[in-house]
Amino acid sequence: MRPTQIYYEPGIDEYALGKELRSKFADLPWIPIDNHNNIEELRTKENSEFRNLKQLLILGTRKTHKYVENHKVSDYLVPYTSSGCTAMCLYCYLVCNYNKCSYLRLFVNREQMMERLIRNSNKSLKELTYEIGSNSDLVLENTITNNLPWTIENFLKSKKGRITFPSKFSMVDPLLPLDHQGRVIFRMSVNPESIIRDVEIGTSSLTNRIEALNKMAEAGYHVGILVAPVILVDNWKLLYSELFDRLEAELSEKMKKQMFIEVIFMTYSFVHRKINAEAFPDAKELYDAEKMTGRGMGKYCYRNDFRSEGELFVHDEIERRFGPGKILYIS
């Protein structure tokens, strides 16, 4: 990513990462702000400016450090070094939280967050797994900050515990030589190639994602796949059948032997519809009045009959190719 402008809280210069980024992007316009959570001139932009907002970089410090219990791959969702993203996935759940201001925000107080993470891990009586990538894509962020090697190397100073993060990006080469000690779980999100192209705008291709999965498995990481989100477009059965065919054919034997699979169906919202209509007027319409129903607070999910059909199809297609026990959950 090469941002067009940087908005920053003045206190970032007190941190090593803040100084690094100040030097790295010294040639760009730097605009001081009081609070990364509320930048008035950006918040009041029109929805049509969404693409331009995604080219900005916001720097600050993370003030909220509350861990949230989770019962899927991880035990806790952990606020970490970034939120938002440069990608423009038309269904992105971060848009529900941040509306058009789901641009990439980097938090430079990583030492503070890591100290808390290690302290929490060491005091636990059992091995815990921490999801550090629930608010952003850390593989993308790493191309700007080099935070992932720093994170893995420093987290290993803890006595126990694991960290995990998902991605839609393939730039994993900086992670391959690291001595991760088997305490890092990497998960790659996949979708049919046409959905990646038309809906997951600005992310890595399916070909490159599969290559990254094989690289990470070869490097000894515990690696999983998110089939996420499943989108019931008109020809969805054909598309997802072709996706699973490609995974079966192109994933390495080492990857297939140890992988687990998460399946997540799409949730959409009124906010997405408004932004997408104005920022991407020619994009695929993801709202389907026949298949979707309200879920409260302006959100939509698939009706039970369509959802059940989708779950059964995906479950059977995965088991037919990869055997039983690979699916961790379907949500």
Secondary structure by P-SEA (a helix, b strand, c coil): ccccbbbbcccccccaaaaaaaaaacccbbbbbcccccccccccccccaaaaaaabbbbbbbccbbbbbbcccccccccccccccccccccccccccccccccbbbbcaaaaaaaaaaaaaaacccbbbbbccccccaaaaaaccaaaaaaaaaaaccccbbbbbbbccccccccccccccccbbbbbbbcccccccccccccccaaaaaaaaaaaaaaccbbbbbccccccccaaaaaaaaaaaaaaacccccccccbbbbbbbbbbcaaaaaaaaacccccccccccccccccccbbbbccaaaaaaaaaaaaaaaaaccccccccccc
